[in-house]
């Protein structure tokens, strides 16, 4: 997953809302880019939900 302005996105891609991005990041093998803000924003958001079932 990349921030919309990340130069590593390549061609194409789909814009996602925050909840869609978090859902996609929870899929096996999904990773947030550390070269843009994706990891900085999304990883802490996922960690907030770990105590909720």
GROMACS elastic network, one bead per residue, 0.5 to 0.9 nm:
[ bonds ]
;  ai    aj funct       b0    kb
    1     9     6  0.82705   500
    1    21     6  0.77552   500
    1    24     6  0.83471   500
    1    25     6  0.72136   500
    1    30     6  0.73348   500
    1    31     6  0.60445   500
    1    33     6  0.57759   500
    1    38     6  0.65499   500
    1    39     6  0.82374   500
    2     5     6  0.79166   500
    2     6     6  0.60597   500
    2     7     6  0.88822   500
    2     8     6  0.75864   500
    2     9     6  0.63389   500
    2    31     6  0.89906   500
    2    32     6  0.64135   500
    2    33     6  0.54135   500
    2    34     6  0.85109   500
    2    35     6  0.84292   500
    2    36     6  0.66028   500
    2    37     6  0.74905   500
    2    38     6  0.52956   500
    2    39     6  0.81420   500
    3     6     6  0.53596   500
    3     9     6  0.82078   500
    3    33     6  0.79424   500
    3    36     6  0.60279   500
    3    37     6  0.58777   500
    3    38     6  0.51313   500
    3    39     6  0.88439   500
    4     7     6  0.86693   500
    4     9     6  0.77963   500
    4    15     6  0.73836   500
    4    36     6  0.89893   500
    4    38     6  0.88982   500
    5     8     6  0.87727   500
    5     9     6  0.81097   500
    5    36     6  0.79514   500
    6     9     6  0.58549   500
    6    10     6  0.87849   500
    6    33     6  0.87489   500
    6    35     6  0.75812   500
    6    36     6  0.57025   500
    6    37     6  0.82728   500
    6    38     6  0.89059   500
    7    10     6  0.69508   500
    7    35     6  0.89255   500
    7    36     6  0.84902   500
    8    33     6  0.86511   500
    8    35     6  0.81828   500
    8    36     6  0.86856   500
    9    12     6  0.76688   500
    9    13     6  0.72551   500
   10    13     6  0.79326   500
   15    21     6  0.87557   500
   16    19     6  0.79343   500
   16    20     6  0.56038   500
   16    21     6  0.56310   500
   17    20     6  0.52358   500
   17    21     6  0.60652   500
   17    22     6  0.86723   500
   18    21     6  0.51314   500
   18    22     6  0.62711   500
   18    23     6  0.86828   500
   18    42     6  0.83859   500
   19    22     6  0.50788   500
   19    23     6  0.61365   500
   19    24     6  0.85455   500
   20    23     6  0.50558   500
   20    24     6  0.60848   500
   20    25     6  0.85235   500
   21    24     6  0.50598   500
   21    25     6  0.60523   500
   21    26     6  0.86665   500
   21    42     6  0.78883   500
   22    25     6  0.50333   500
   22    26     6  0.63309   500
   22    42     6  0.66527   500
   22    43     6  0.86019   500
   22    45     6  0.78784   500
   22    46     6  0.69084   500
   23    26     6  0.52730   500
   23    27     6  0.70076   500
   24    27     6  0.55004   500
   24    28     6  0.89877   500
   24    30     6  0.70863   500
   25    28     6  0.80036   500
   25    29     6  0.83653   500
   25    30     6  0.51750   500
   25    31     6  0.62607   500
   25    32     6  0.70632   500
   25    42     6  0.81400   500
   25    43     6  0.87440   500
   25    46     6  0.86843   500
   26    29     6  0.84257   500
   26    30     6  0.67384   500
   26    31     6  0.86281   500
   26    46     6  0.82389   500
   27    30     6  0.55967   500
   27    31     6  0.88698   500
   28    31     6  0.88233   500
   31    39     6  0.81879   500
   32    36     6  0.88292   500
   32    37     6  0.87725   500
   32    38     6  0.55712   500
   32    40     6  0.85584   500
   32    42     6  0.73483   500
   32    43     6  0.75323   500
   33    36     6  0.59922   500
   33    37     6  0.74452   500
   33    38     6  0.56066   500
   33    39     6  0.55304   500
   33    40     6  0.87238   500
   34    37     6  0.69812   500
   34    38     6  0.68189   500
   34    39     6  0.53614   500
   34    40     6  0.73716   500
   35    38     6  0.80950   500
   35    39     6  0.82175   500
   36    39     6  0.72171   500
   36    40     6  0.78666   500
   37    40     6  0.50358   500
   37    41     6  0.60286   500
   37    42     6  0.83052   500
   38    41     6  0.54116   500
   38    42     6  0.57631   500
   38    43     6  0.79169   500
   39    42     6  0.53031   500
   39    43     6  0.53772   500
   39    44     6  0.80646   500
   40    43     6  0.63108   500
   40    44     6  0.70534   500
   41    44     6  0.62469   500
   41    45     6  0.67134   500
   42    45     6  0.51205   500
   42    46     6  0.63279   500
   42    47     6  0.87972   500
   43    46     6  0.52126   500
   43    47     6  0.63713   500
   43    48     6  0.88855   500
   44    47     6  0.50143   500
   44    48     6  0.63528   500
   45    48     6  0.52523   500
   45    49     6  0.69949   500
   46    49     6  0.55198   500
   46    50     6  0.68758   500
   47    50     6  0.53897   500
   47    51     6  0.83198   500
   48    51     6  0.72000   500
   48    52     6  0.84446   500
   49    52     6  0.54791   500
   49    53     6  0.82337   500
   50    53     6  0.77682   500
